[in-house]
């Protein structure tokens, strides 16, 4: 189950942001998916989705000169302020701070 979820996540993290969307693709219930993933990884499905998105955001912040707004849009977020809050919540710093710290 974990392998199938991770493959789907890798392929769809830009379009699919909710655990229920992955559960539907796997033809299982959301609670069952969460139980399986949490049992094998120790993390919730939501956490793993967020981590994958933030990993890509960090990669784009580091390797491109795209604005945070452009990166948010590229990662499937039309609500740029929401993306900024998510980035800060997950990493503990703003996207701009991350870029500045890693470009010195």
N, C-alpha and C positions, 0 to 999 in steps of 0.2 A: 504493500500500500504506500509506504513512504517513497519508494523509488518512483512509482507511478505519479504520485503527487508532485515530487520534485521535477520530474520531466514536464508535467503540465505547467508548473510554476515557471520554469525556465522559458517555456514557449509563450506563455500568456500573461506574464506579470504586468505588461503595459496595459492590456485591455481588461483583465480580470483582477479586481481588488478585494473581493469578498469571499470568505470561506465557502459560503453556500454555492457560489459559482463553480468552484473546483469540485465540491461534493457532487453537484449535478452532473458534471462531466464524467465523474467516476461512478455514477449511478449508485451512490450511497447517501445516507443522511449526513447533514453537517455535524451533528454531535458524534456520530460514529467516526467520521474523518478526523475530527479533533481528538477523539480518544486514541485513535491509532497513531496519529502523528505525535501527540504528546507522550504517548507510551514509548515510542522509539527514539524521539529526539529530546524530549523534556520541554519542548516549546509548543505553543499553540499555533494553529494554522495562520491566524492573523499576524502573529509575531514574525513568522517565517516569510509571509508575503511582504510585510513592511521592511524586513531586513534585506530582502532581495531588491526591492525598489530603492532603498537608501544606498545599497552597494553600487547600483548603477548610477545613481545621482552623484555619489562621491567620485566615481570613475569619470563621469562627464565634467564635473567641477575641476578635477585635477588635469584632465587631458585635453579639454577644449576651452575656448574663450566664450562659450555660449553664456548668456545671462541666466540667472536662476529662473526667471520667468520662462525662458525658452526651454530649459531643462525640464521644468515642471510640465510644460505642454508636451514635450517629447515623451515623457513618462506617463502620459495619459491623464494629467490633471489640468482641467480647464480653470479650476479655482486655485490660482497661484498662492494666495495667502494660506489656504488650507495646506498646500504642499510645504510651504515654509514652516508652518507650525509642526507638521509631521516630522520634517527633517530635524528641527530643533528638539522635539520630544524624544526622538529615537537616538540622536547623537549627543545631545546635551549642549550643542553649539549651533549657531545659525549657519546656513549654507555659505554665506559671504565670509564668515569667520573661518570656516573650514577651508575655503579656497585660499584666503590670505595666509593662513598658517602653513599651508602646504606649497605655497609658491615663493616662500622666502629663501 
